[in-house]
Amino acid sequence: MTITARELNRATLARQLLLRREPLSVGDATRRILALQAQQPASPYLALWNRIDGFDPADLDAAFTDGTLVKATLLRITLHAVHSDDYRMVREAMRPTLYASRLGNRFAAAGLTPADAAELEPGLMEFAGRPRSNGDMTAWLAERVGEEKKDGAWWGLRSYTPLVHVPTGGPWSFGYAPAYVASAAGRFTGEPPAEEEALQALILRYLEGFGPGSVADVAQFATVQRARARTALRALGPTVEELKGPGGTTLYDLPGAPRPPADTPAPPRLMPMWDSTLLAHHDRGRVIPSDYRRLVTRTNGDVLPTLLVDGYVAGVWRPVEGGIEATAFHDLSDEAWEGLAREARALGALLAGREPTVYSRYAHWWKKLPEAAVRTLQL
């Protein structure tokens, strides 16, 4: 069976709840789409606002507070929010990456080794039995590895050790001064069979939320070696089926998974920074036209809030006085602008009660954008 590039786009949008908003709880929606990029405190909220019919940000506050959702360093070794039931599976699958021999350059530069990390982890987990700040963690480490090594040690151990973030208040549950606590899942055995079983489970959930996908897509998303992704896909056997994608690429999918027709309408959306849909595939052209990738993904890795029109990135947005400023990289129809204006009014209502100037710290990137059509969508 073959699938076209546009059909791939629609399949992923359907699974990511971006063809229509669904009446789901924040927990159920997060499980459906697997993970919410959470580098920016507002982004999980805006991600679910784009996907849930009648989204109430207070529901997400409550889910973080009661532990239904947890925020931790996971996929692509960046901050994500996942359902608590999925945390162990995702972390176990990524364990070899998170436990990579150097634990990051700063850990190695401090003269520390993986053996040091293994020795320190149990005590650090015990210390994190209640919420601890960055300062608390580095002070604890300084007593054990020395003042000069504490920062490098913490840099590696905060990913190595199963810690989750504690809500600290502010408009979006988490601020920029994080607090950590030991995961309720506890320490992990590290047995290879558990890691491989977890990776297989993660692949099935990835295909459910982002598929169809290639070996390269799976490896990109889970931050694992392609050989490991390929072995896991083979082990799944008839649980997955093969498709022929654009350029003859072999893709994998779940039998019976949604694959809407190429002409299925895709409504406009105002996507948050680092939305997972933009980053979940090796070939990001599934959602981001190649000419626009460097415009929305900046040199330091910042991924700007984007306009999604007809299922593809068409520009970027930011709040300004009086509305949402939309910068389109190509001409848009009147219908598209009207749809974006409706979304802007709804987004403005959400931001008004939380953070009207969301993402303002990234405003400097707009000075580096090429000349384009700019409109202020009134709230």
C-alpha positions in Angstrom: 0.0 0.0 0.0 1.3 3.5 -0.8 0.6 6.8 0.9 1.2 10.3 -0.4 2.9 13.2 1.4 -0.4 15.0 1.8 -2.1 11.8 3.1 0.7 11.5 5.6 0.0 15.1 6.7 -3.7 14.4 7.2 -3.0 11.1 9.1 -0.7 12.9 11.6 -3.1 15.8 12.0 -6.0 13.4 12.7 -4.1 11.5 15.3 -2.9 14.8 16.9 -6.5 16.0 17.2 -5.8 18.9 14.8 -8.5 18.2 12.3 -11.1 19.0 14.9 -11.2 19.7 18.6 -12.4 16.7 20.6 -14.4 16.7 23.9 -11.7 15.0 25.9 -10.2 15.4 29.4 -6.7 16.8 29.6 -5.5 13.4 30.7 -7.2 11.5 27.9 -6.1 14.0 25.3 -2.5 13.8 26.4 -2.5 10.1 26.2 -3.9 10.3 22.7 -1.2 12.6 21.5 1.4 10.9 23.8 3.5 13.9 24.9 3.3 17.7 25.3 6.4 19.7 24.6 7.0 21.6 27.9 10.1 23.7 27.5 8.0 26.8 27.8 5.5 26.8 30.7 2.6 28.0 28.4 3.1 25.5 25.6 1.3 22.5 27.1 -1.7 24.8 27.7 -1.7 26.1 24.2 -1.2 22.7 22.8 -4.3 21.3 24.5 -6.3 24.5 23.7 -5.7 23.7 20.0 -7.0 20.1 20.5 -9.7 20.0 23.2 -13.2 21.2 22.7 -14.1 23.5 25.6 -10.6 23.4 27.0 -10.3 24.9 30.5 -6.8 25.7 31.6 -7.8 25.1 35.2 -8.2 21.4 34.3 -4.5 21.3 33.3 -3.5 23.1 36.5 -5.3 20.3 38.4 -3.8 17.5 36.4 -0.3 18.8 37.1 -1.1 19.3 40.8 -2.7 15.9 41.4 -0.1 14.1 39.3 -2.3 12.9 36.5 0.3 14.5 34.2 4.0 14.8 35.0 6.7 17.1 33.5 10.2 15.7 33.1 13.2 15.5 30.9 12.2 12.8 28.4 11.9 12.8 24.6 14.8 14.4 22.7 16.2 15.0 26.2 14.0 18.0 26.6 11.1 18.8 28.9 7.8 17.1 28.1 4.5 16.5 29.9 3.1 13.0 29.8 0.4 11.1 31.5 1.7 9.5 34.7 0.7 6.1 33.4 3.1 6.6 30.5 6.0 8.1 32.3 7.7 4.8 33.2 7.3 3.4 29.7 8.8 6.5 28.0 11.7 6.8 30.4 12.5 3.1 30.3 12.6 3.2 26.5 14.9 6.2 26.6 17.1 4.9 29.5 20.1 4.0 27.3 20.1 7.5 25.9 19.6 9.2 29.3 22.3 7.0 30.8 24.7 7.7 27.9 28.3 7.2 29.0 29.1 10.9 29.3 25.8 12.1 30.9 26.5 15.3 28.9 29.6 17.2 28.3 29.4 19.2 31.5 29.3 16.1 33.6 32.4 14.7 31.9 34.1 18.0 32.0 33.7 18.0 35.8 35.8 14.8 35.9 32.9 12.6 36.8 32.1 9.2 35.3 29.0 7.0 34.9 30.2 5.1 37.9 29.9 8.3 39.9 26.4 8.9 38.6 25.3 5.4 39.7 26.8 5.9 43.1 25.1 9.3 43.6 21.7 8.5 42.2 20.2 6.6 45.2 21.1 9.3 47.7 19.8 12.0 45.3 16.5 10.2 44.9 16.2 10.0 48.7 17.0 13.7 49.1 14.4 14.5 46.5 11.7 12.7 48.5 10.2 16.2 48.9 10.4 19.2 46.5 13.9 20.6 46.0 15.2 23.6 44.0 18.2 23.7 41.8 20.1 25.4 44.7 19.1 22.6 47.0 20.3 19.9 44.5 23.6 21.6 43.8 24.2 22.2 47.6 23.6 18.5 48.2 26.0 17.5 45.4 28.7 20.0 46.6 28.9 18.1 49.9 29.7 14.9 47.9 31.7 15.9 44.8 33.0 19.3 45.8 32.0 22.9 45.1 33.9 23.0 41.7 32.1 19.9 40.4 28.6 20.4 41.7 27.2 22.3 38.6 28.5 19.7 36.1 27.2 16.9 38.4 23.7 18.4 38.5 23.7 19.0 34.8 24.0 15.3 34.1 22.1 13.9 37.0 18.9 15.9 36.5 18.4 13.9 33.3 20.0 10.6 34.6 17.8 10.5 37.7 14.1 9.9 37.5 13.0 13.3 38.7 9.8 15.1 37.8 9.0 18.8 38.1 6.8 20.2 40.9 4.3 22.9 40.1 5.6 26.2 41.4 2.7 28.5 40.7 2.5 31.4 38.2 0.3 31.7 35.2 1.0 28.2 33.8 1.7 25.9 36.8 5.5 26.0 36.2 7.8 29.0 36.3 11.4 29.5 35.3 12.9 28.5 38.6 12.1 24.8 38.7 11.6 22.5 41.7 12.0 18.7 41.5 10.8 15.6 43.3 11.6 11.9 42.9 9.3 10.2 40.5 6.6 8.0 42.1 7.8 5.3 39.6 11.0 5.1 41.7 14.4 4.0 40.4 14.6 1.8 37.3 16.1 -1.7 37.1 18.0 -1.0 33.8 17.4 -4.6 32.7 17.8 -4.7 28.8 14.6 -6.7 28.3 12.6 -4.1 30.1 14.2 -1.3 28.0 13.4 -3.1 24.7 9.9 -3.9 25.7 9.3 -0.3 26.7 10.7 0.9 23.4 8.3 -1.4 21.5 5.4 0.0 23.6 6.6 3.5 22.9 6.8 2.8 19.1 3.2 1.6 19.1 2.1 4.7 21.0 4.2 6.9 18.6 2.5 5.4 15.6 -0.9 5.9 17.3 -0.2 9.6 17.9 2.1 10.6 15.0 2.2 7.8 12.4 2.8 6.5 10.0 6.5 6.7 10.6 9.8 5.4 9.3 12.7 4.0 11.3 14.3 7.4 11.1 11.1 9.0 12.4 11.0 6.6 15.4 14.7 7.2 16.2 14.3 11.0 15.9 11.2 11.1 18.2 12.5 8.7 20.9 16.1 9.8 20.7 17.4 6.3 20.1 19.8 4.8 17.6 18.3 3.8 14.3 19.5 0.3 14.7 17.7 0.0 18.0 14.5 1.4 16.4 14.8 -1.0 13.5 15.2 -4.0 15.8 12.2 -3.0 17.9 10.0 -2.5 14.8 11.0 -6.0 13.5 10.2 -7.5 16.9 6.7 -6.1 16.7 6.0 -8.3 13.7 2.4 -8.3 12.4 1.4 -5.8 15.1 2.5 -3.2 12.6 2.2 -3.0 8.8 4.4 -1.6 6.2 3.5 1.2 3.8 5.3 2.8 0.9 5.7 6.5 1.5 7.0 9.4 -0.7 10.3 8.6 -2.4 9.8 4.9 -1.7 10.5 5.3 2.0 9.3 2.3 4.1 6.8 3.5 6.7 5.2 1.6 9.6 1.7 2.0 11.0 -0.9 0.3 13.1 -3.5 -1.7 11.0 -6.7 0.3 10.9 -5.2 3.5 12.2 -6.9 6.7 10.8 -5.6 7.8 7.4 -8.0 10.5 6.1 -8.2 11.4 2.4 -5.7 14.0 1.2 -8.5 16.5 0.6 -9.8 16.4 4.2 -10.2 20.0 5.4 -7.7 21.1 8.1 -8.8 24.2 10.0 -6.4 27.0 10.9 -4.6 26.7 14.2 -2.3 29.0 16.3 0.3 26.5 17.5 2.5 26.9 20.6 6.3 27.1 20.6 7.9 23.7 20.1 4.6 21.9 19.4 5.4 18.2 19.2 3.7 17.8 15.8 6.4 20.0 14.2 9.2 18.0 15.7 8.1 14.4 15.7 9.5 13.3 12.4 12.9 13.0 10.8 11.4 14.7 7.7 9.7 17.7 9.2 8.4 18.6 5.8 5.3 16.5 6.8 4.1 19.7 8.5 6.7 22.4 7.9 7.4 23.3 4.2 11.2 23.1 3.6 11.5 26.8 2.7 10.1 27.7 6.1 11.9 25.4 8.4 14.8 27.8 9.0 12.3 30.6 9.7 10.5 28.9 12.5 13.4 26.8 13.9 16.0 29.3 14.9 19.7 28.8 15.1 19.7 28.0 18.8 16.8 25.6 18.5 14.0 27.9 19.4 10.8 26.8 17.6 8.5 29.8 17.2 4.7 29.8 17.6 3.3 29.0 14.2 0.3 29.5 12.0 -1.1 26.3 10.7 -3.1 26.8 7.5 -4.5 23.8 5.5 -2.4 21.5 7.7 1.0 23.2 7.1 3.0 25.9 8.7 2.3 29.1 6.9 3.8 31.7 9.2 4.3 32.7 12.9 2.4 34.6 15.5 3.0 36.6 18.6 0.8 38.8 21.0 1.1 42.5 20.4 -0.9 45.4 21.9 -4.5 45.0 20.7 -4.3 41.5 19.3 -2.3 38.7 17.8 0.2 39.6 15.2 0.2 37.0 12.4 3.1 36.9 9.9 2.3 34.9 6.8 5.2 33.6 4.7 2.9 33.4 1.6 -0.4 34.8 0.4 -3.4 33.5 2.3 -7.0 33.5 1.2 -9.6 35.7 2.9 -11.1 32.5 4.3 -7.8 31.5 5.9 -7.4 35.0 7.4 -11.0 34.8 8.8 -10.3 31.4 10.3 -7.1 32.7 11.9 -8.9 35.7 13.3 -11.5 33.5 15.0 -8.7 31.4 16.5 -6.9 34.6 17.6 -10.0 35.9 19.5 -10.3 32.6 21.3 -6.6 32.5 22.1 -6.8 36.1 23.3 -9.5 35.1 25.8 -7.3 32.3 27.1 -4.2 34.5 27.4 -6.1 37.4 29.0 -6.6 35.3 32.2 -3.0 34.0 32.3 -0.2 35.8 30.4 -1.3 38.2 27.7 2.3 38.7 26.5 3.2 35.0 26.3 6.5 34.3 24.6 7.5 37.9 24.7 11.1 37.0 25.6 11.5 35.6 22.0 10.4 38.9 20.3 13.9 39.4 19.0 13.5 36.7 16.5 10.9 38.7 14.6 13.5 41.3 13.6 15.3 38.5 11.7 12.3 37.4 9.7 12.1 38.3 6.0 9.6 40.7 4.7 6.1 39.1 4.7 2.4 39.8 5.0 1.7 40.9 8.6 -1.7 41.5 10.1 -2.8 42.2 13.6 -5.8 40.0 14.4 -8.0 42.0 16.7 -9.1 40.3 19.9 
